[in-house]
Amino acid sequence: MTHFSAALQQTLDACKSNDFTDNWDYRRFGPQSPPRLRQRLKEAAKSALAAVGVYRNDPVSRLMASTANLEWLYERLVDDESKEMLLKLLAYRALGHRRVKLPLNNPAYWNKLAELDKRAAGAESLDAGFNDWKLGKLNLAAEGYPIELFIRPSGVFTQLLIQQYRCELPDRVIEVMPGDIVIDAGGCYGDTALYFSHKAGRDGAVYSFEFMPDNIDVFMKNMALNTELARSIHLVDRPLWSSSGVKLFIEGVGPAAHVTPTPNLPSAKEVSTLSIDDLAQQKELPRIDFIKMDIEGAELEALKGAEESIKRYRPKLAISVYHNFHDFWVIPQWIESLGLGYRFSLRHFTIHAEETVLFAVADDLP
């Protein structure tokens, strides 16, 4: 048994007897419903069959079937925090929220969200058009940002307080720096664009990709509230893909909207793609310093459309890998195949399975 396999098995064994009742993100998923008797009996039967090797489609068996690729990733993560986080995330995905509590679930997390909830409750708000979400108008001066915007409290916490697109390592920090040219793939309401603009300063630039009209409406309202930061932000209202001009179709709404080559509904709206390489050429960008992606599973296709820019400029990368399980290894394997010496780290920014970010930086960059 390899070191990774032993560490993973040890993590799973340590969690199997847990039964957490305070490990549910009701802000994201709504109230937690108790499992029905039939569901409990079904899950118990599956677990019993899996234990004797009869049932092999349970989450743990599916996880174990991917150990070779996961070990490949584990061995390439450069810091212990990343390795420990990967093991925790794998256990969470296999065993669920009643068995595994991720590191962010602590009193400080709940207290800060309660404070932000209270501030948002009395603020002007917008309907997000997704999961009954309300976007409160919050001034973030107290949090150290010269930003006022319509946002959910959890968005403030994730994007701006714990800084989802910043990774602190023992020997360096991967983040947007003053003067950086940034690709913000998955602009949504403009919160990450404003964050990046604040970090990059007046000499930087942010190209924010967002194609959903409802999201763009909120995006523009947030730009109007932050005219100084908005000067450096350029909205690109097309989806990213491996090449430009591909006809895709929109599925879903709000932050969960994504594109697909084949529509499920005849009424699906058609959109035309743009690649990062073509954007760089069209805008005559002198370089690209930082690429962030959270685009609902299209990350690998979008990276393929940035291959020449990555080879030429070797930007810092912050890529979401949580939408598809195989992205945990497929995306870093593709990056490594470029032969540019990228080093990988992993961070996670919720108490559930969403918001896992792979950070990559060329090993000769500061």
Order of alpha helices (4+ residues) and beta strands (2+ residues): alpha-alpha-alpha-alpha-alpha-alpha-alpha-beta-beta-beta-beta-beta-beta-alpha-beta-alpha-alpha-beta-beta-beta-beta-alpha-beta-alpha-alpha-beta-alpha-beta-beta
